[in-house]
Amino acid sequence: MRVPLSWLREFVEVPADATADDVLAALVRVGFEEEDVHRFEVTGPVVVGQVLSFEEEPQSNGKTIRWCQVQVAPEGETAADGGDAVHGIVCGAGNFFPGDKVVVTLPGAVLPGPFPIAARKTYGHVSDGMIASAKELGLGSEHSGILRLVELGIDAPVGTDAIALLGLDDVAVEINVTPDRGYALSLRGVAREYSHATGVPFRDPAEREVDEPGSGFPLAVIDEAPIRGRAAVTEFVVRTVRGVDASRPTPPWMITRLTLAGIRPLGILIDITNYVMLELGNPIHGYDLDALTGGITVRRAAPGEKLTTLDGQERTLHGEDLLITDETGPIGLAGVMGGATTEMSDTTTNVLVEAAIFDTVSIARTARRHKLPSEASRRFERGVDPAIPYVAAQRVVELMVQYAGGTADTLGGALGTELVSEAIPLPRRFVAELIGVDYADEQVVSALELIGAAVHDTADGWFVHPPTWRPDLTDKWTLAEEVARIEGYDRIPSVLPVAPSGRGWTAAQQARRRVSNALAAAGYVETPSFPFTTAEQNDLHSSADGSPVPSVKLANPLDGQAPFLRRSLIPGLLQVAHRNVSRGFTDLALFETGVVFLPEPGVAYGTPFVPPLAVRPDAATLAQLDASIPPQRRHVALLVVGHSVPKQPGRAAEDAGLTEILDAVAVLASAAGVTIDVTQGERAALHPGRTGVLSVGGAPVGYVGELLPAVAEAADLPGRVTVAELDLDLVVGLAGERVVARSLSGFPAATQDVSLVVAATVPAADVRAALAEGAGELLESLRLVDDYRGSGVPEGSKSLTFALRFRGDRTLTAAEATDAKLAGVALAGERLGARLRD
């Protein structure tokens, strides 16, 4: 909401020296967020000038210019720019006459754009300034001719500062109005809040004598399909103004206020309705009375009905749409936008003014359904004061009589319901206990009465009747919030609760955070993604052979092309990698931790019922709700693509692949406190022979491997793409609740290598496990360093070379290390037929 300060001063006493920042600071104190400050981008000298004479000079391009002599200062005085009282100015407009008073921008002025004004030679003359149009001053879109002050009803002395005269020195503050505070979408509401913040008196623009709206105009409401039983219309008032002159200019002060408020001036009749909407908060619609046929009926749309709205779009209507109709059919979308057939125009002479209160839900749905947000719908869907339509309609009539030359007519009508304010019980100590501030009873009552509520004492507290403009006050909690707001949020103490001893992250939470931190420290970037995918992606990345797997399909997905909940994190990583590669980031190391959804075969999921609101669910209800959702496991997935080492002087680029991602898996395992083994395996989306099964203590926990080239190509990823995915919940569970760090030995290590020949089908992980078990406690680390298959190794066999490191509680001899190594070799030979390579 943009609030011009000159307008705000009509309803509250803003200090003369108060700046826009001062006003914003006051509004922030009562809970509004400041957004911006808006000004006219015009600086002087800009003055009132009088055209003394001009000569018309046709040009070779077919255009005719006027070489004008314009008086810009009283005779005998110096002009505001330091020049003579009479300036020669070239002007291309032809809508002014000698003797006209106009707005002159003298050299040194700056107009919106910015467009600096200087004396310059043009069309054979030195133009010493510019005669301005309304558009050039930022006062509207009219650019067909210059601004004649006589058309605005202004007669000011030559040389008068035109910036102050036209209100171009005004400024507007912009605040963010939350959906629950719709009353602040008006000067009336903001002025009231400024009064609350500063204590200055508030003059309510709605407190005025209201005449009867008249009679004789047929009105009816027919709503056979209400939404949730809500009344479509609670107030509907129409009044008539005859004999208006739609060609009359809008007063400059109204134009400047509307412009600063973000509303484009569109002519005197529409400008008045917009002005009253901003002033009082009630959207107003004006009809060309002569274009109406019969009376007005408010009803729901019939199937297939169409309406051309004011924006020129023909719209097919929905059965829930609330319409304004006459005997010819729809003439407007109620509370959203009027129809083209009855709009006010330059030829309108008789106006029917409508002020109404429509159902908030109906208006919100219609505006969203037709993608037609408007200033009117913005206010109606947040709630408009139901006591204001009579006042708003009369205010429009008065302004049209005053500025458009009309005459108020007795033709009119009104429909309405009795306003009933439900009393809200407020216990005496509730506010203090909820907010944590020891408010006195007098402070509670004073704050509520200040916002317009009626407060009545009871035995244990008060009955509070909220004001009509505050539909958001519905219970004791919202009343308590108002007391806290009015008394000042700065009174609420900042107290950090003391955590109970022995509480904090669970062991599983700590382990998951260690894993994420370790992967980030290893150079991987965490990239959370949406948990939605396709059935094909679920089948490809969730089964060993790509066969269909049970997946959960959403009834109302965000993206109709990805309606399934993911069973794997890999599809999301592929999308992130594709997006980055397409933007030039080709070397990627990504990871994600998140839940996957693994429904059990044959089980139908979905919430079978909606538990009652405001009632704490019992154990049976919670169990039923839990049973309606599929098992959710937390996984961690990794992806590398591109180079692990970039090209550099003396070293070629090195592709990222299985080595890098297995190192990351080792980092992950260390952070979780487990040992992860790798054995060869198969998976639908992964390359045969380059796929491994990850396990902890013999229990599979995930997989690692290189994507099939066809799968990588389908994801638009170049080169090799290597991935890994683990069940993080399972890994953490297998680690136990405590991770005990090994003590470091101060004795030197003994290192040895061993090469074993085994059948090519024997997994290296099995050989490693046998070596480790046989070597015993002296073995500190064991690492596979080579897998050789070629000359010197029998057909169908392979040579595996391991690097072993031994350490003990003393300095080991070479013989002790050799004995431990050979013990491992012996066990590998016994189990797997391994033998030392010659």
C-alpha positions in Angstrom: 0.0 0.0 0.0 1.4 3.4 -1.1 0.4 6.3 1.2 0.9 9.9 0.0 1.9 12.0 3.0 -0.3 15.0 1.9 -3.3 12.6 1.9 -2.3 11.1 5.3 -2.2 14.5 6.8 -5.9 15.0 6.1 -6.7 12.3 8.7 -3.9 12.6 11.3 -1.6 15.3 12.4 1.7 14.3 10.9 4.4 16.9 12.0 5.3 19.3 9.3 9.0 18.4 9.6 8.3 14.6 9.5 10.1 12.8 6.8 9.0 9.7 4.9 11.4 7.7 7.0 9.8 9.1 10.2 6.4 7.9 9.0 7.7 4.5 8.1 9.3 4.1 11.5 6.0 4.9 13.2 4.2 2.3 11.1 6.9 -0.3 11.7 6.2 0.1 15.5 2.6 -1.2 15.0 3.7 -4.2 12.9 4.0 -3.1 9.3 7.0 -3.8 7.1 8.4 -0.9 5.2 8.9 -1.4 1.5 9.9 1.8 -0.3 9.6 5.6 -0.6 8.1 7.0 -3.9 8.6 10.5 -5.2 8.1 12.4 -8.5 11.3 12.4 -10.3 11.1 16.2 -11.0 13.5 18.9 -9.8 13.3 22.6 -10.5 13.2 25.2 -11.7 9.7 24.4 -13.0 7.4 27.4 -13.0 4.1 28.8 -14.3 4.6 30.6 -17.6 2.3 32.5 -19.9 2.4 32.2 -23.6 2.8 35.8 -25.0 2.9 34.9 -28.6 4.1 32.3 -31.1 4.9 31.8 -34.8 4.1 28.6 -36.6 6.9 27.3 -38.7 6.3 24.4 -41.1 9.3 22.0 -41.4 10.5 19.9 -44.3 9.5 16.7 -42.5 5.9 17.8 -42.6 5.8 18.8 -39.0 4.9 22.3 -37.8 6.6 23.7 -34.8 5.8 26.9 -32.8 8.5 29.4 -31.9 7.0 30.8 -28.7 7.7 33.7 -26.5 6.9 32.7 -22.9 6.9 34.9 -19.8 8.4 32.9 -16.9 8.8 35.6 -14.3 7.0 38.8 -13.4 8.0 41.7 -15.6 11.2 43.3 -14.6 12.3 40.3 -12.4 14.9 37.6 -13.1 13.6 34.1 -14.0 14.2 31.2 -11.7 17.0 29.9 -13.8 18.7 33.3 -13.7 17.7 34.3 -17.2 15.4 36.9 -18.6 11.7 37.1 -17.7 10.8 36.1 -21.3 12.2 32.9 -22.8 12.1 31.7 -26.4 10.9 28.1 -26.5 10.3 25.7 -29.4 7.2 23.6 -28.9 5.7 20.9 -31.2 2.2 20.9 -29.6 -0.7 22.8 -31.1 -3.3 22.8 -28.4 -2.5 26.2 -26.7 -3.2 29.8 -27.4 -1.6 33.2 -26.6 -2.5 34.1 -23.0 -2.5 30.5 -21.8 -0.7 29.7 -18.6 1.4 26.6 -18.9 4.1 24.7 -17.0 7.6 25.6 -18.1 10.7 23.5 -17.3 13.6 25.9 -17.3 17.3 25.0 -18.0 18.6 23.1 -15.0 15.4 21.2 -14.3 15.2 17.4 -14.5 12.1 15.5 -15.6 11.4 11.8 -15.1 13.7 9.5 -17.1 15.9 11.3 -16.0 15.6 14.0 -18.7 17.7 17.1 -17.9 16.6 20.3 -19.5 19.1 22.7 -21.1 19.1 25.5 -23.6 19.7 23.9 -26.9 19.6 24.8 -30.6 16.7 23.1 -32.5 14.8 23.9 -35.7 16.9 27.0 -36.2 16.3 28.5 -32.7 17.8 28.2 -29.3 15.0 26.8 -27.1 15.5 28.1 -23.6 13.4 25.5 -21.8 10.4 23.4 -22.5 6.7 23.7 -22.2 5.7 20.4 -20.5 2.9 17.9 -21.0 1.2 15.9 -18.2 3.1 12.8 -19.2 6.5 14.6 -19.2 5.8 15.7 -15.6 4.8 12.2 -14.6 1.1 13.1 -14.1 -0.4 10.5 -16.4 -0.2 9.1 -19.9 -1.7 12.0 -21.8 0.9 13.3 -24.3 -1.2 14.7 -27.2 -0.6 18.2 -26.0 0.9 20.5 -23.4 -0.7 21.0 -20.0 -2.9 24.1 -19.9 -3.6 25.3 -16.4 -6.9 26.8 -17.4 -8.2 23.2 -18.1 -7.3 22.3 -14.5 -9.1 25.3 -13.0 -5.8 26.9 -11.9 -4.9 30.5 -12.2 -1.5 31.2 -10.5 0.8 34.1 -11.0 3.6 33.8 -13.6 6.8 32.5 -12.0 5.0 30.5 -9.3 6.8 27.2 -8.4 4.8 24.6 -10.4 6.2 21.7 -8.5 4.5 22.8 -5.3 1.4 24.0 -7.2 0.8 20.6 -8.8 1.8 18.6 -5.7 4.9 17.2 -7.4 6.8 17.8 -4.1 4.6 15.2 -2.4 6.0 11.8 -1.3 4.5 8.4 -0.7 5.6 5.7 1.8 5.0 2.1 0.8 4.2 -0.6 3.4 3.6 -4.3 3.1 0.1 -5.2 4.1 -0.3 -8.8 5.2 -3.5 -10.7 4.2 -5.0 -10.5 7.7 -4.9 -6.7 7.8 -6.9 -5.7 4.7 -8.2 -2.6 6.5 -4.7 -1.1 5.9 -5.3 -1.1 2.1 -6.8 2.3 2.6 -5.8 5.8 3.8 -8.4 5.4 6.5 -6.8 2.3 7.9 -3.2 3.5 7.6 -4.0 6.8 9.3 -5.7 5.0 12.1 -2.5 2.9 12.6 -0.3 6.0 12.5 -2.5 7.4 15.2 -2.0 4.2 17.3 1.8 4.5 16.8 2.2 8.2 17.7 -0.8 9.1 19.8 -1.9 11.9 17.5 -5.6 12.4 17.0 -7.3 10.5 14.2 -10.1 12.0 12.0 -12.2 9.2 10.5 -13.2 10.0 6.9 -16.1 7.6 7.3 -17.7 9.7 10.1 -20.0 11.8 7.9 -23.7 12.3 7.4 -25.0 9.7 5.0 -28.2 10.3 3.0 -30.6 7.6 2.0 -29.4 6.0 -1.2 -32.7 6.6 -2.9 -35.1 4.1 -4.4 -36.6 2.9 -7.6 -33.6 0.9 -9.0 -34.4 -2.8 -9.1 -31.8 -5.0 -7.2 -31.8 -8.7 -6.5 -29.4 -11.4 -5.3 -29.9 -15.0 -6.4 -27.4 -17.5 -5.1 -28.5 -21.1 -5.4 -25.0 -22.5 -5.1 -23.3 -20.6 -2.2 -19.7 -21.6 -1.4 -19.6 -23.3 2.0 -22.9 -21.8 2.9 -21.5 -18.2 2.8 -23.7 -15.3 1.6 -22.5 -14.1 -1.8 -23.4 -10.4 -1.0 -23.9 -8.9 2.4 -24.2 -5.2 1.3 -25.1 -3.7 -2.1 -25.8 0.0 -2.5 -26.4 1.9 -5.7 -26.8 5.7 -6.2 -27.2 7.8 -9.3 -25.5 11.0 -10.6 -26.9 12.7 -13.7 -25.5 15.2 -16.1 -21.8 14.6 -15.5 -19.2 16.0 -17.9 -16.7 13.2 -18.4 -14.3 15.5 -20.3 -13.6 17.6 -17.3 -10.0 17.4 -16.1 -9.1 15.6 -12.9 -7.9 18.0 -10.3 -4.0 18.1 -10.1 -4.0 17.2 -6.4 -6.1 14.1 -7.1 -3.8 13.1 -10.0 -0.7 13.4 -7.9 -2.2 11.4 -5.1 -3.4 8.6 -7.4 -0.1 8.5 -9.2 1.9 8.3 -6.0 -0.4 5.6 -4.8 0.3 3.5 -7.9 -3.0 4.2 -9.8 -2.9 5.4 -13.3 -5.2 8.4 -13.9 -7.9 7.4 -16.5 -10.3 10.4 -16.5 -12.4 12.2 -13.9 -15.1 9.6 -13.4 -12.8 6.6 -13.0 -10.3 8.6 -11.0 -13.0 9.5 -8.5 -14.0 5.9 -7.9 -10.4 4.9 -7.5 -9.7 7.8 -5.2 -12.6 6.8 -2.9 -11.4 3.1 -2.9 -8.0 4.2 -1.7 -9.4 6.6 0.8 -12.0 4.3 2.4 -11.0 0.9 1.4 -14.2 0.0 -0.4 -13.9 -0.8 -4.1 -16.4 1.2 -6.1 -17.7 0.5 -9.6 -19.4 3.0 -11.9 -21.7 2.1 -14.7 -22.9 4.1 -17.6 -26.5 4.2 -16.6 -27.7 4.7 -20.1 -26.0 1.4 -21.2 -27.8 -0.6 -18.5 -31.0 -2.5 -19.4 -33.3 -2.9 -16.5 -32.1 -3.5 -12.9 -29.1 -5.4 -11.5 -29.1 -9.0 -10.4 -26.2 -10.6 -8.6 -26.0 -14.4 -9.4 -23.6 -17.2 -10.2 -22.6 -17.9 -13.8 -24.4 -20.4 -15.9 -22.3 -23.0 -17.8 -20.9 -21.7 -21.0 -21.7 -18.0 -20.3 -19.1 -15.5 -21.5 -18.2 -11.9 -20.5 -15.9 -9.4 -22.1 -14.2 -7.6 -19.2 -12.7 -4.0 -19.2 -9.4 -5.3 -20.3 -10.9 -6.4 -23.6 -10.7 -10.1 -22.9 -13.6 -12.4 -23.6 -13.8 -14.9 -20.7 -15.6 -18.2 -20.4 -17.2 -18.2 -17.0 -17.2 -20.9 -14.3 -20.3 -21.9 -12.3 -18.7 -20.5 -9.1 -18.1 -17.0 -10.6 -20.2 -14.3 -9.0 -21.7 -12.0 -11.7 -23.3 -8.6 -11.9 -26.0 -8.9 -14.5 -28.8 -6.8 -16.1 -31.5 -8.0 -18.4 -29.0 -8.5 -21.3 -26.8 -10.9 -19.3 -23.4 -10.5 -17.4 -22.0 -7.0 -17.2 -19.2 -7.6 -14.7 -17.3 -10.1 -12.6 -18.4 -9.1 -9.1 -15.6 -7.6 -7.0 -13.0 -8.3 -9.7 -13.5 -6.4 -12.9 -16.4 -4.7 -14.7 -17.7 -5.5 -18.2 -17.0 -3.6 -21.4 -20.6 -3.0 -22.3 -21.5 -0.8 -19.4 -18.1 0.9 -18.7 -17.9 4.7 -18.2 -16.5 6.5 -21.1 -15.9 10.0 -22.5 -19.6 10.1 -23.6 -21.1 9.1 -20.3 -23.5 11.6 -18.8 -25.4 9.5 -16.2 -23.6 7.3 -13.8 -24.8 4.5 -11.5 -22.5 4.2 -8.5 -22.1 0.7 -6.9 -20.6 0.0 -3.5 -20.9 -3.5 -2.2 -19.5 -6.2 0.1 -18.9 -9.6 -1.6 -17.9 -13.0 -0.2 -14.1 -13.1 0.3 -13.7 -16.7 -0.8 -15.8 -16.3 -3.9 -13.8 -13.2 -5.0 -10.4 -14.8 -4.3 -11.3 -17.9 -6.3 -12.6 -16.0 -9.3 -9.6 -13.7 -9.5 -7.2 -16.7 -9.4 -9.3 -18.8 -11.8 -9.3 -16.1 -14.5 -5.7 -14.9 -13.6 -7.2 -11.5 -13.1 -5.9 -9.8 -10.0 -7.2 -6.3 -9.5 -7.1 -3.5 -6.9 -10.7 -4.4 -6.1 -10.2 -8.2 -5.7 -7.1 -7.5 -3.6 -9.3 -5.7 -1.0 -12.4 -7.9 -1.2 -10.5 -11.1 -0.7 -9.0 -9.7 2.5 -12.2 -8.3 3.9 -13.8 -4.9 3.6 -15.5 -3.0 6.4 -19.2 -4.0 6.0 -20.3 -0.6 7.5 -18.6 1.5 4.8 -20.6 1.0 1.5 -23.2 3.7 2.2 -20.5 6.2 3.1 -18.3 5.2 0.1 -21.2 5.5 -2.4 -22.1 9.0 -1.0 -18.5 10.1 -1.1 -18.3 9.2 -4.8 -21.5 11.1 -5.6 -20.3 14.2 -3.8 -17.0 14.2 -5.7 -18.8 13.7 -9.0 -21.1 16.5 -8.3 -18.2 18.8 -7.3 -15.6 17.9 -10.0 -17.6 16.4 -12.8 -20.5 18.8 -12.8 -23.2 16.2 -12.0 -26.3 16.3 -10.0 -27.3 13.7 -7.3 -30.4 11.9 -8.2 -32.9 10.1 -6.1 -32.8 6.9 -8.2 -31.0 4.2 -6.2 -31.4 1.2 -4.0 -29.8 -1.0 -1.3 -29.7 -4.6 -0.1 -28.1 -5.6 3.1 -28.0 -7.8 6.2 -27.9 -6.8 9.8 -24.4 -6.3 11.1 -23.8 -8.6 14.1 -20.6 -8.5 16.1 -20.0 -11.7 18.1 -18.5 -11.1 21.5 -15.1 -12.7 22.2 -14.5 -13.8 25.8 -11.1 -12.7 27.0 -9.9 -14.1 30.4 -8.3 -11.5 32.7 -4.8 -12.9 32.8 -4.7 -14.5 29.4 -2.9 -11.7 27.6 -0.1 -11.4 30.2 0.4 -15.2 30.4 0.5 -15.6 26.6 2.7 -12.7 25.7 5.0 -12.8 28.8 4.5 -9.2 29.8 2.7 -8.2 33.0 0.0 -5.9 31.4 -2.3 -4.1 33.8 -6.0 -4.5 33.2 -6.2 -0.9 32.2 -3.6 -1.4 29.5 -5.4 -4.3 28.0 -8.7 -2.4 27.9 -7.1 0.8 26.6 -5.3 -1.1 23.8 -8.5 -2.9 22.6 -10.6 0.3 22.8 -7.9 2.2 20.9 -8.3 -0.2 17.9 -12.1 0.4 17.9 -13.3 -2.6 20.0 -16.1 -2.4 22.5 -15.0 -3.9 25.8 -17.4 -5.0 28.6 -16.4 -6.3 32.1 -17.3 -9.8 33.2 -16.6 -11.7 36.4 -13.3 -13.2 35.2 -12.4 -10.9 32.3 -14.0 -9.1 29.4 -16.4 -9.6 26.5 -14.8 -7.9 23.5 -16.7 -6.8 20.3 -14.2 -6.2 17.5 -14.8 -3.2 15.2 -16.4 -3.9 11.8 -13.2 -3.3 9.9 -11.3 -6.0 11.7 -12.6 -9.4 10.5 -9.2 -10.9 11.6 -10.1 -10.6 15.3 -11.8 -13.9 15.9 -10.6 -15.2 19.2 -8.7 -14.4 22.4 -5.3 -15.1 20.8 -5.8 -12.5 18.1 -6.9 -10.1 20.7 -3.8 -10.8 22.7 -1.7 -10.1 19.7 -3.4 -6.7 19.2 -2.6 -5.8 22.8 1.1 -6.7 22.3 1.2 -4.7 19.1 -0.4 -1.6 20.5 1.6 -1.7 23.7 4.8 -2.2 21.8 6.6 -5.3 20.7 9.7 -3.8 22.3 8.2 -4.6 25.7 8.2 -8.3 25.1 11.4 -9.7 26.8 13.9 -11.7 24.8 14.4 -14.7 27.0 16.3 -17.8 25.8 14.7 -20.9 27.3 17.2 -23.1 29.2 17.5 -26.5 27.5 16.8 -29.5 29.8 20.0 -31.4 30.7 20.7 -34.5 28.6 18.8 -33.2 25.6 20.0 -32.3 22.2 20.5 -34.0 18.9 19.9 -37.7 18.9 22.8 -40.0 17.9 21.2 -40.5 14.5 20.9 -36.8 14.0 24.5 -36.3 14.9 25.6 -39.0 12.6 23.7 -37.6 9.6 25.1 -34.1 10.3 28.6 -35.6 10.4 28.1 -37.3 7.1 26.9 -34.1 5.4 29.7 -32.0 6.9 32.3 -34.6 5.9 31.1 -34.7 2.3 31.0 -30.9 2.1 34.5 -30.8 3.5 35.6 -33.3 0.8 34.6 -30.9 -1.9 31.0 -32.1 -2.6 28.2 -29.5 -3.0 24.9 -30.3 -1.4 22.0 -29.7 -3.8 18.5 -30.4 -2.4 15.9 -31.2 -5.1 12.1 -31.7 -5.3 11.0 -35.2 -4.3 8.9 -35.6 -7.5 9.8 -37.7 -10.5 8.3 -40.0 -13.3 7.4 -43.6 -13.2 10.2 -44.4 -15.7 12.9 -42.7 -13.5 11.6 -44.7 -10.5 11.8 -48.0 -12.4 15.2 -47.2 -13.8 17.0 -46.2 -10.6 15.1 -48.3 -8.0 15.4 -51.8 -9.3 18.3 -54.1 -10.4 16.8 -54.8 -13.9 14.6 -51.7 -14.6 11.4 -53.6 -14.0 8.3 -51.7 -12.7 8.4 -51.0 -8.9 5.6 -49.8 -6.6 5.5 -46.0 -6.5 3.2 -43.4 -4.9 1.4 -41.2 -7.3 0.1 -37.8 -6.1 -3.5 -36.9 -6.6 -2.7 -33.2 -7.1 1.0 -32.9 -8.3 2.8 -29.6 -8.7 4.0 -30.9 -12.1 1.7 -33.1 -14.1 4.7 -34.6 -15.9 6.3 -35.7 -12.6 3.5 -37.0 -10.4 5.3 -39.7 -8.5 7.2 -39.5 -5.2 10.8 -40.5 -5.7 12.2 -43.9 -4.7 15.8 -42.7 -5.4 17.8 -39.5 -5.1 19.7 -40.0 -8.3 17.0 -38.5 -10.7 17.1 -35.3 -8.8 20.9 -35.2 -8.9 20.8 -35.8 -12.7 18.5 -32.8 -13.1 20.8 -30.6 -11.0 23.8 -31.7 -13.0 22.1 -31.1 -16.3 21.1 -27.6 -15.3 24.6 -26.7 -14.2 26.3 -28.3 -17.2 24.0 -26.4 -19.5 25.2 -23.2 -17.9 28.9 -24.0 -18.3 29.7 -25.7 -15.0 31.1 -29.0 -16.3 33.1 -30.3 -13.4 30.7 -31.3 -10.7 30.8 -33.2 -7.4 27.2 -33.2 -5.9 25.5 -34.9 -3.0 22.0 -34.8 -1.5 20.5 -36.2 1.7 16.8 -36.6 1.7 13.9 -39.0 2.1 12.7 -41.5 -0.5 9.3 -43.1 -0.5 9.2 -46.9 -0.6 5.6 -48.2 -0.6 5.0 -51.8 0.1 3.5 -53.9 -2.7 -0.2 -54.2 -2.6 -0.8 -51.5 0.0 -3.0 -48.5 -1.0 -1.8 -45.3 0.5 -3.6 -42.0 1.0 -5.4 -40.2 3.8 -8.7 -42.0 4.3 -10.2 -39.3 6.3 -9.7 -35.7 7.6 -9.5 -35.7 11.4 -11.6 -33.0 13.1 -10.0 -29.6 13.6 -9.2 -28.1 17.0 -9.3 -31.5 18.6 -6.1 -33.3 19.7 -5.9 -36.6 17.8 -5.8 -39.8 19.9 -3.3 -42.6 19.5 -5.7 -44.6 17.2 -6.1 -41.6 14.9 -2.4 -41.0 14.7 -1.8 -44.6 14.0 -4.3 -44.5 11.2 -2.7 -41.4 9.7 0.7 -43.0 9.9 -0.5 -46.1 8.1 -1.8 -44.0 5.3 1.7 -42.8 4.2 4.4 -45.0 2.7 7.6 -45.9 4.6 10.1 -43.0 4.2 13.8 -43.8 4.4 16.6 -41.2 4.5 19.2 -41.7 1.8 22.4 -40.0 0.7 23.4 -39.9 -2.9 26.5 -38.7 -4.7 27.3 -37.8 -8.4 30.5 -36.8 -10.1 31.0 -35.7 -13.7 33.7 -33.9 -15.6 37.3 -33.6 -14.3 38.6 -34.2 -10.8 41.8 -32.5 -11.7 41.7 -29.6 -14.2 44.2 -29.2 -17.0 47.2 -27.3 -15.9 50.8 -26.7 -17.0 52.7 -30.0 -17.0 49.6 -32.0 -16.1 46.7 -33.2 -18.3 43.2 -33.1 -17.0 42.0 -36.2 -15.1 38.4 -37.5 -15.4 36.4 -38.0 -12.3 35.1 -41.5 -11.9 34.9 -44.5 -9.6 38.1 -43.7 -7.7 36.8 -40.3 -6.6 33.4 -41.5 -5.6 34.7 -44.5 -3.7 37.0 -42.1 -1.8 33.9 -40.1 -1.0 32.1 -43.3 0.2 35.1 -43.9 2.4 34.8 -40.4 3.9 31.1 -41.0 4.4 31.8 -44.3 6.2 34.4 -42.8 8.4 32.0 -40.0 9.4 29.2 -42.5 10.2 31.6 -44.8 12.1 31.3 -47.9 9.9 33.4 -49.8 7.4 31.8 -50.1 4.0 32.9 -52.9 1.7 32.5 -52.9 -2.1 31.7 -56.0 -4.1 30.8 -56.2 -7.8 27.1 -56.2 -8.7 24.5 -55.2 -11.3 22.0 -52.5 -11.6 19.7 -51.4 -14.4 21.0 -47.9 -15.0 24.7 -48.7 -14.3 27.5 -50.0 -16.5 28.1 -53.8 -16.3 31.5 -54.4 -14.7 31.6 -50.9 -13.3 28.9 -51.4 -10.7 29.4 -52.3 -7.0 27.3 -53.2 -4.1 28.1 -51.3 -0.9 27.7 -53.3 2.4 28.3 -52.9 6.1 29.1 -56.2 7.9 27.7 -58.2 5.0 24.4 -56.2 4.9 23.8 -54.3 1.6 23.4 -50.6 2.2 23.6 -49.1 -1.3 25.3 -49.2 -4.6 28.0 -47.4 -6.6 28.8 -47.3 -10.3 29.1 -45.6 -13.6 25.9 -44.7 -15.5 25.2 -46.4 -18.8 26.2 -44.1 -21.7 22.6 -44.2 -22.9 21.3 -43.1 -19.5 23.9 -40.3 -19.3 23.0 -39.1 -22.8 19.3 -39.1 -22.0 20.1 -36.8 -19.1 22.1 -34.5 -21.5 25.3 -35.1 -19.5 28.7 -35.4 -21.4 31.3 -38.1 -20.7 31.3 -40.4 -17.8 28.8 -39.9 -14.9 29.5 -41.8 -11.7 26.9 -42.1 -8.9 26.4 -43.7 -5.5 23.4 -44.0 -3.3 23.2 -45.4 0.3 20.4 -45.9 2.8 21.7 -43.4 5.4 19.2 -44.6 8.1 20.6 -48.1 7.7 24.2 -47.1 7.7 23.7 -45.0 10.9 21.7 -47.8 12.5 24.5 -50.4 11.8 27.0 -48.0 13.3 25.4 -48.0 16.7 24.8 -45.1 18.9 28.4 -44.4 19.8 31.4 -43.8 17.6 34.6 -44.5 19.5 37.8 -43.0 18.1 40.9 -45.3 18.0 43.9 -44.1 20.1 46.9 -43.2 18.1 50.1 -45.2 18.5 53.4 -43.4 18.8 55.4 -46.4 17.4 56.6 -46.5 13.7 54.6 -48.5 11.2 55.8 -51.4 9.2 54.6 -51.5 5.6 54.6 -54.5 3.2 52.9 -55.3 -0.1 51.5 -58.6 -1.3 50.3 -59.7 -4.8 47.8 -62.6 -4.9 46.6 -64.5 -7.9 42.9 -65.6 -7.7 40.2 -66.5 -10.2 38.9 -63.5 -12.1 35.4 -64.1 -10.7 36.5 -63.7 -7.0 35.6 -60.3 -5.7 38.6 -58.2 -4.5 36.5 -57.4 -1.4 36.5 -61.1 -0.4 40.3 -61.3 -0.8 40.7 -58.1 1.3 38.5 -59.4 4.0 40.4 -62.7 4.3 43.8 -60.9 4.4 42.5 -58.6 7.1 41.1 -61.4 9.2 44.2 -63.5 8.9 46.7 -60.7 9.6 45.1 -60.0 13.0 45.3 -57.0 15.3 48.6 -55.8 14.1 47.1 -54.8 10.8 46.3 -51.1 10.8 45.3 -50.5 7.2 44.8 -52.6 4.0 44.4 -51.0 0.6 44.0 -52.5 -2.9 46.5 -50.8 -5.2 46.5 -52.9 -8.4 44.3 -55.2 -10.4 46.3 -56.8 -13.1 45.1 -59.2 -15.9 47.6 -59.9 -18.6 50.9 -61.5 -19.5 52.3 -63.6 -16.7 48.9 -64.3 -15.1 47.0 -67.5 -16.1 43.9 -67.1 -18.3 40.8 -66.6 -16.2 42.8 -65.2 -13.3 43.8 -61.8 -12.0 46.6 -60.5 -9.8 45.5 -58.3 -6.9 48.2 -56.2 -5.1 47.5 -54.9 -1.6 49.4 -52.4 0.5 49.5 -53.4 4.2 50.4 -51.3 7.1 51.2 -52.8 10.5 51.5 -51.1 13.9 51.6 -52.3 17.5 52.3 -51.2 21.0 56.0 -51.5 20.3 58.3 -51.2 17.4 57.6 -54.2 15.2 60.3 -56.2 13.5 60.2 -57.1 9.8 59.7 -60.7 10.7 56.6 -59.9 12.8 55.1 -58.0 10.0 55.9 -60.7 7.5 54.4 -63.4 9.7 51.1 -61.4 10.0 51.0 -60.9 6.3 51.6 -64.6 5.5 48.9 -65.5 8.0 46.5 -63.4 6.0 47.8 -65.0 2.7 47.2 -68.4 4.2 43.6 -67.7 5.1 42.9 -66.2 1.6 44.4 -69.3 0.1 42.3 -71.6 2.2 39.0 -69.7 1.5 39.5 -68.4 -2.0 42.3 -70.4 -3.5 44.6 -67.4 -3.6 48.4 -67.9 -4.1 51.3 -65.6 -4.1 52.2 -64.3 -7.5 55.6 -65.5 -8.7 
